[in-house]
Amino acid sequence: MREKAERPAKRKLTRAERKQIEVVIRQAKGDGKAHTVQDSIPFQNMFPDGLCRLEGGTFSKTIAFEDVNYRLAGPEDQRSIFESLCDFYNGYDPSIGVQVTLDSRSGGSAADEMFGITRQGNDLDPIRDEAVDILRMQYKRGNNGYVKTKYVTLTIEAENLPAARARFARIETDTLNRFKVMGAAAHVLDGKERLELLYNILHPEGGQFAFEWDWLPASGLSVKDFISPSSFHFGETRTFRIGKRYGAVSFLQILAPEMHDRILTDFMEADGNIMVTMHIRGINQNEAIKMVKRKITDLDAMKIQEQKRAVRSGYDMLRPDRVK
């Protein structure tokens, strides 16, 4: 009778090895939740009136506005527009979040729709084609072929949907009146317009947005399914990828004694798809005074440090033009 081969004795894992294996298992399993492109879009619901429910009890609405003839205005009119813009920013209490978005992207075929000239299938079509070619040439010459849009998104916190709608009714009226004072046309985006805006942002390669509210019950899809790109990839650096297109995010902190009033125009006139966002949150007067005092204290400390460094380097503080 053949003896059974002796099996090797089982080795007991050390505590460090067990912990290491548990870490590998957790990394393989993840957090047990499904992570999709739709999950990466940070809102919960979009309603037909344009109200959007974000995380928790936060809601937002977006208003599109047109340009103001600032560059062509005289000094007095420019000063008036600037003061109206300051009143616009200062008109929101600290409970309202304000985000101003300036978007510049390649117009493509969408720019031709602005001309309102289409072929009618008659003998005048050659003339229409020639007119469109002239308008397209002038448009590209003036805007480098890019469509520039401007939006302001307002965010509030509310207990429920009716409370959010009631408060936004007052905020929208005040905001539209402020734009009217500046001479800028503005209108509140409805839900479909906001979804189209998000679709254009999430599809930098272009495409046709197709969506109707009555499609949702029949399809079983959510609004995110109609605006989601094919994929997201966020690396460890400031670059990211949406579908097949790459982008980068930059945060600018401008510390300067003065700033030219054309700085935003210069940003938006650069070639390429560019989006500039400014996040504004009001603070009450007491906190503002405390913040200014802290900044003054920091500046005084920096001034003293520079003076000490200058003295150690041999400069005479009483006679700055001399060196010891």
C-alpha positions in Angstrom: 0.0 0.0 0.0 1.5 3.3 -1.1 1.8 5.8 1.6 0.2 9.2 1.1 2.6 12.0 0.5 3.1 14.2 3.5 1.5 17.6 3.0 3.5 20.6 4.1 2.4 22.1 7.3 0.4 25.3 7.0 2.3 28.4 7.9 0.5 30.8 10.1 0.4 34.4 8.8 1.9 37.0 11.0 -0.3 40.0 12.1 1.6 42.3 9.7 1.0 40.0 6.8 -2.7 39.7 7.6 -3.1 43.4 7.7 -1.3 43.8 4.4 -3.6 41.2 2.8 -6.7 43.0 4.2 -5.5 46.2 2.7 -5.1 44.6 -0.7 -8.6 43.0 -0.5 -10.1 46.4 0.4 -8.4 48.1 -2.5 -9.7 45.4 -4.8 -13.3 45.5 -3.6 -13.4 49.3 -3.4 -16.1 50.8 -1.3 -18.8 48.5 -2.7 -20.5 51.3 -4.6 -21.0 51.7 -8.3 -18.9 54.5 -9.7 -20.1 55.7 -13.1 -19.8 58.9 -15.2 -23.3 59.9 -14.0 -22.2 59.6 -10.4 -19.4 62.0 -11.0 -21.8 64.8 -12.1 -22.5 66.6 -8.7 -26.3 67.2 -8.7 -29.3 65.2 -7.8 -32.2 66.5 -9.7 -32.9 69.0 -12.5 -36.5 70.4 -12.7 -38.2 71.8 -15.8 -38.3 75.3 -14.4 -34.5 75.4 -14.2 -34.2 74.7 -10.4 -31.4 72.2 -9.6 -31.1 70.3 -6.4 -27.5 69.8 -5.3 -26.2 67.8 -2.4 -28.1 68.1 0.9 -30.5 71.1 1.0 -28.8 73.2 -1.6 -30.5 74.5 -4.7 -29.2 76.5 -7.7 -30.5 78.5 -10.7 -28.6 79.9 -13.7 -29.1 83.2 -15.5 -27.6 84.0 -18.9 -26.6 87.6 -19.6 -25.3 89.5 -22.6 -22.3 91.8 -23.0 -22.4 95.5 -21.9 -20.9 98.1 -24.3 -18.2 98.9 -21.8 -15.2 99.3 -24.1 -17.1 101.7 -26.4 -18.6 103.8 -23.6 -17.1 107.1 -22.4 -15.3 107.5 -19.0 -18.5 108.6 -17.2 -20.5 105.7 -18.6 -17.7 103.2 -17.8 -17.6 104.5 -14.2 -21.4 104.1 -14.0 -21.2 100.5 -15.3 -18.4 99.7 -12.9 -20.4 101.1 -9.9 -23.4 99.1 -11.0 -21.3 96.0 -11.2 -20.1 96.6 -7.6 -23.7 97.0 -6.5 -24.5 93.7 -8.3 -21.8 91.8 -6.3 -22.6 93.6 -3.0 -26.4 93.0 -3.4 -26.3 89.4 -2.3 -26.2 88.5 1.4 -23.8 85.9 2.7 -26.4 83.1 2.4 -26.4 83.3 -1.4 -23.5 81.8 -3.4 -22.7 83.6 -6.6 -20.7 82.0 -9.5 -19.9 84.0 -12.6 -19.0 81.8 -15.6 -17.4 83.1 -18.8 -17.3 80.5 -21.5 -15.5 80.7 -24.9 -15.6 77.7 -27.2 -15.4 77.0 -30.9 -18.6 77.9 -32.6 -18.6 75.3 -35.4 -21.9 74.8 -37.1 -23.8 76.2 -34.1 -22.5 79.7 -35.1 -24.3 79.5 -38.4 -27.7 79.2 -36.6 -27.2 82.7 -35.2 -27.5 84.2 -38.7 -31.0 83.0 -39.3 -30.5 82.4 -43.0 -31.3 78.9 -44.3 -31.8 77.5 -47.7 -35.4 77.5 -48.9 -35.1 75.4 -52.1 -35.7 78.2 -54.6 -33.7 80.4 -57.0 -32.6 82.7 -54.1 -30.5 80.0 -52.4 -27.3 81.0 -54.1 -27.7 84.5 -52.7 -28.5 83.2 -49.3 -25.4 81.0 -49.4 -23.2 84.0 -50.3 -24.7 86.1 -47.5 -24.0 83.3 -45.0 -20.4 83.0 -46.2 -19.9 86.8 -45.8 -21.5 86.7 -42.3 -19.4 83.7 -41.3 -16.2 85.4 -42.5 -17.0 88.6 -40.5 -18.0 86.6 -37.5 -14.7 84.6 -37.4 -12.7 87.7 -38.0 -14.3 89.5 -35.0 -14.4 86.5 -32.6 -11.7 84.2 -33.9 -14.5 81.6 -34.6 -15.4 81.2 -30.9 -18.8 81.7 -29.3 -18.6 83.5 -25.9 -21.4 83.1 -23.4 -21.8 84.5 -19.9 -23.8 83.0 -17.0 -24.3 83.7 -13.3 -25.3 80.8 -11.1 -27.0 81.5 -7.7 -27.0 78.9 -4.9 -29.1 78.9 -1.7 -30.0 76.5 1.1 -33.7 75.7 1.7 -35.6 73.1 3.7 -37.6 71.8 0.7 -38.5 72.5 -3.0 -41.4 74.9 -2.4 -39.3 77.0 -0.1 -36.4 77.1 -2.6 -38.8 78.2 -5.4 -40.3 80.9 -3.2 -36.9 82.4 -2.3 -35.6 82.2 -5.9 -38.6 84.1 -7.2 -37.4 87.1 -5.2 -33.7 86.6 -6.0 -34.4 86.3 -9.8 -36.4 89.5 -9.9 -33.6 91.4 -8.1 -30.9 90.0 -10.3 -32.7 90.7 -13.5 -33.3 94.3 -12.4 -29.6 94.7 -11.6 -28.7 93.5 -15.1 -31.3 95.9 -16.5 -29.6 98.8 -14.7 -26.3 97.9 -16.3 -27.9 97.7 -19.7 -27.4 94.0 -20.1 -30.1 91.7 -21.4 -30.6 88.6 -19.2 -33.0 85.7 -18.8 -33.4 82.7 -16.4 -32.5 79.4 -18.0 -35.1 76.7 -17.8 -34.3 73.0 -17.1 -33.7 72.0 -20.7 -31.5 75.0 -21.3 -29.4 74.2 -18.3 -29.0 70.6 -19.4 -27.9 71.7 -22.8 -25.4 74.0 -21.2 -24.0 71.1 -19.2 -24.0 68.9 -22.3 -21.9 71.4 -24.2 -19.4 71.7 -21.3 -19.2 67.9 -20.9 -18.8 67.3 -24.7 -15.9 69.5 -25.8 -15.7 67.6 -29.1 -19.1 68.8 -30.0 -22.4 67.1 -30.7 -26.1 67.6 -30.9 -28.1 67.7 -27.6 -31.3 65.7 -27.8 -33.7 65.6 -24.9 -37.4 66.0 -24.0 -38.9 65.7 -20.6 -41.5 63.2 -21.7 -38.7 60.8 -22.7 -37.8 60.1 -19.1 -40.7 57.9 -18.0 -40.7 55.8 -21.2 -36.9 55.3 -21.2 -36.3 54.8 -17.5 -33.3 57.1 -17.8 -32.3 60.1 -15.7 -31.4 63.5 -17.0 -27.7 62.7 -16.3 -27.8 60.0 -18.9 -28.6 62.6 -21.6 -25.6 64.8 -20.8 -22.9 62.4 -19.6 -19.8 62.0 -21.7 -18.4 58.6 -22.6 -15.8 58.7 -19.8 -14.1 60.8 -17.1 -10.5 60.5 -16.0 -9.0 62.6 -13.3 -5.3 62.2 -12.7 -3.2 63.4 -9.8 -2.2 66.6 -11.6 -4.3 69.4 -12.8 -5.1 67.7 -16.1 -8.1 65.6 -16.8 -9.8 63.8 -19.7 -13.4 64.0 -20.9 -14.0 61.4 -23.6 -11.1 61.8 -26.0 -10.4 65.4 -25.1 -7.9 66.6 -22.5 -8.2 69.7 -20.3 -6.4 71.4 -17.4 -7.6 73.5 -14.5 -5.7 76.5 -13.1 -6.3 78.6 -10.0 -5.2 82.2 -10.2 -4.6 84.4 -7.2 -3.7 87.8 -8.5 -2.0 90.1 -5.9 -1.3 93.4 -7.6 -1.6 97.1 -6.6 -3.7 97.7 -9.7 -5.5 95.6 -12.3 -6.4 96.6 -15.9 -10.1 96.5 -16.7 -9.3 94.4 -19.8 -7.9 91.4 -17.9 -11.0 89.2 -18.4 -11.3 90.2 -22.1 -7.6 89.2 -22.6 -8.3 85.8 -21.1 -11.4 85.2 -23.2 -9.7 86.3 -26.4 -7.1 83.5 -26.2 -7.4 80.7 -28.8 -8.9 77.5 -27.5 -11.9 76.4 -25.4 -11.6 78.4 -22.2 -13.9 78.7 -19.2 -13.3 81.3 -16.5 -15.3 81.0 -13.2 -15.4 83.5 -10.3 -16.9 82.4 -7.1 -18.2 85.2 -4.9 -19.5 84.9 -1.3 -20.5 87.9 0.7 -19.4 88.4 4.3 -21.0 90.5 7.0 -19.5 93.7 8.1 -17.9 92.6 11.4 -16.2 89.7 9.7 -15.0 92.0 6.8 -13.5 94.4 9.3 -11.7 91.6 11.1 -10.4 90.2 7.8 -9.0 93.6 6.8 -7.3 94.1 10.2 -5.7 90.7 9.8 -4.5 91.5 6.3 -3.0 94.9 7.6 -1.3 93.0 10.4 0.2 90.5 8.0 1.4 93.4 5.7 3.0 95.2 8.7 4.8 91.9 9.7 6.0 91.4 6.2 7.2 95.0 6.1 9.2 94.6 9.4 10.8 91.4 8.1 11.9 93.1 4.9 13.3 96.0 6.9 15.3 93.6 9.2 16.6 91.8 6.1 17.6 95.1 4.6 19.5 96.2 7.7 21.3 92.8 7.9 22.3 93.3 4.2 23.9 96.7 5.1 21.2 99.2 4.0 20.8 102.4 6.1 17.0 102.7 6.8 17.4 106.4 7.5 19.2 107.0 4.2 17.9 104.4 1.8 20.2 105.7 -0.9 23.3 104.7 1.1 24.7 101.4 2.0 26.7 100.9 5.2 
